[in-house]
Amino acid sequence: MRISVTGMGYLGAVHAASMASLGHEVVGVDVDAQKVDALALGKAPFFEPGLDELLAGVVASGALEVTTEPSAVAGCQVHFVCVGTPQASASGAADLRFVDAAMAALVDHLGPDDLVVGKSTVPVGTAARLATYLAAAHPAATLAWNPEFLREGFAVEDTLRPDRIVYGVPDGEAGERATALLDAVYAQALDDGAPRIVTDYPTAELVKVAANSFLATKISFINAMAELCEVAGGDVTQLADAIGYDPRIGRRFLNSGLGFGGGCLPKDIRAFMARADELGAGDAVAFLGEVDRVNGRRRARMVDLATEVLGGSVVGARITVLGAAFKPDSDDVRDSPALDVAARLRALGARVTVCDPQAVANARTKQPDLHYEVDVETALTGADAVLLLTEWRQFRQLDPVRAGELVAHRTVLDGRNALDRDAWTAAGWAYRALGRR
């Protein structure tokens, strides 16, 4: 099939490259000329494992064309909208300017019976509004909503081998046709057994924010238990293991620590609350406000813990923060807990060095006053305290003996409960972690 993708950011670039690798002809469109130039050379403008290799192959074969020209989508049968929906500056609501602009750019170049497919995460009710707009411009065109479920660090895998595919389509013949076209797009994944759910617009829009809200709640729940463990003398890691054996609960997403960040969970739960308020159902998701507050408290608690282990003040202390990205295998520093803690410590007078294998450039743009190192041994040299705040594999696998030879004082704060506590204490380190004795 011939497919267009409007918006070649994180979601769009991964989707376009993946669809091209499955044999479709794909046209990617973005207003950012610099981004387009990079993608046209087979290079992603962000770090995502496996994406550069995928891009290089589909660009070289001609399966993926990238341009700034909206008219290039003419002749495509299916048009994906993959633009961002950031949090509005004045509220928690989602900013839909980019979605609306993408739709406005598309309608001038659609053909009869084309299918427009929204993948962006939007407030419930957006698809119905856009369907009305599309129907007025092209009565024969159809809108579907096909939410994404990508995990940064696993986005290529999640696109090529999704754990579920959701279609939000209109009733009647238009919905049947939209379903058939999407089945053709995702034929490989469906043949491989991916579950397919065909539903209405509101349900499809709610699936993504409901999933993210559930995950955020689970993370904040175990971090709330960590707060209790700290005052009661318990161990939250053992607690998580014990309750995680219950199949109704499960162990995944019960890793306590610094909490969640990034460009999805924080803004999605806030947008969910804002939209529920608009619909008069704010009480139904009011608990998400506490989920957000618990998450924010973890950052303040890490700063307090660093101050405690450094004798009551961080002024002049040399602190090495391992991690700048909000999670490993990503260079995304949006709402990064690690970078937030580093900035707070610097504001209190500490001399902070931040080390990250991929996110230093993005972090420097966001927090230019911090000192950065890519080499971990250089970053560790002379440190009074080491804070593990993003659980990159190379940080988890650090040799505590070698690390101890580099630092000034063997004090480590494990903000992700990711280190082998016994190994570090055996190497002479004073080990502290959130929610553990």
Summary of the structure (lengths in Angstrom):
residues: 437
radius of gyration: 23.4
end to end distance: 57.7
largest distance: 71.8
contacts: 1552
relative contact order: 0.09
helix: 47%
strand: 14%
